[in-house]
Amino acid sequence: MSLFDPDNRGLLKAYVLITLAGCLLFLLGLPYGLGFLAGDALALIIYEWNVHYWNRVLDTRRAGRGTGFPHFLINFTLMGALLLTSVYKPQYLNIFTAAAGLLSVKSAIIVEELFFRRKEAEQ
């Protein structure tokens, strides 16, 4: 399910809250804020690409042994490139906040499951 589906408002709210909290890192310095935003943007791109890719694989109903290998290779290469860039250019990106940004979508999914879906289940 995509982050921007109308039926998925809890996940979108959690993602926006985490992104806004991450923007507070700009108060600590430019590399902290840019690292988080770069990781956050890349995590969102990878998440949406995963949704599109796996929906397409499931729609064709043809998956072999190597179906996901090139896809995951590209995903991990993109994440590794961001982290390596933050290692070699620490004046622009902080590696720890870039890693936290990469975890933002996963964190939003956890927050949505713990808080927003529980409220729906209680009603």
N, C-alpha and C positions, 0 to 999 in steps of 0.2 A: 504494500500500500504506500503510495507516494505521500510525502510530507505535506503536499499542497492539496490533497483530496478534501472535498467539503465534509466528508464523513469523519475526518481525522483531525478535528480541531484541538483535541487535547494534546496531541503530539506537537502540533504547530505552536501552541501556547508554551509548552515546555521548552521547545527549541528557541523561541523568541526570548524567554526569560533567561536561559543560559547564555545566549548571545549578548543580551544587554548586560548581564553580570560580567561577562568577559570584557565588554567594552570599558568597564571601570578600570581595567588594567592599564589603560592609557594614562591614568593618574600616576602610575608608578614610573612610566617612561614609554617612549615611542616603541622600542623593540618589544616590550611586553605586549602592548596592544596590537601591534602589527603581527606578531607571532601568533597570537590567539586568532585574530581575524583571518589570517592566511590558512591556518589549520581548520578553522570553522568553515570557511568557504570551500576548501578542498574536501572536507568531510561531507558537506551537503552535495557537492557535485558527484562524489563517489557513491553516496547513498542513492541518489536519484538514478545514476547510471546502473547501479545494481538492480534496482526495481525494474527499470526498463529491460535490462538484459535478461533477467530471470523470468520475467513475464513472457518475453519473446521465446525463450527456451521452452517454457511450459506450454505455450500455445502451439508450438510445432510438435511437441511430444516426441522429439527425437534427440536423445542425448547419448553421447558415446562416452568412452573413458576420458577423453581429453576435452570435454565440453567446456569446463570452467577454467582450465589451466591458463590460456592466454588472457582471459578476463582478469583473473586474480594476479597474474604477473604484471599487468598494466596497473591495477589498483595499488599493489605494493611498491611498484616502481615510482608511482606518483607520490605516495606517502614518504618513501625513502628519499626522494629528491627534495621534498620540502624540509625534511629533517636534516639532510646533508647541507642544504642551503643555509639553514639556521646555524649549523656548526661552523661553516666557512664564512658567513657574514653575520656575526653576532651583533654588529652595530645596527642591523636592520631588523633581525628576527631573533627572538629568544627561543631556544630549543624546548624549554619546559612548557612555555605557553603555547608553542606550536603543537606539541604533543597533546596538551589539554584541549586545544581547539579540534584536533583530530578525533578526540573522544566525545565531542559535544553532541553529535547525533545519537551516539550510544547512550550518553547520559540523559538526553531528552526522552529516549524510548523508556529508560528505567523510571524516570520521574513521571512520565505519562502513565505507565502501568501502576506505579505505587499510589499516585494521588488522584489523577483524573479518572481512571477507570474504576477505582474503588468508590468514588463518589457516585458514578453512574450505577454501579452494582447495588449500592445502598438505597437508591431511590426506587 
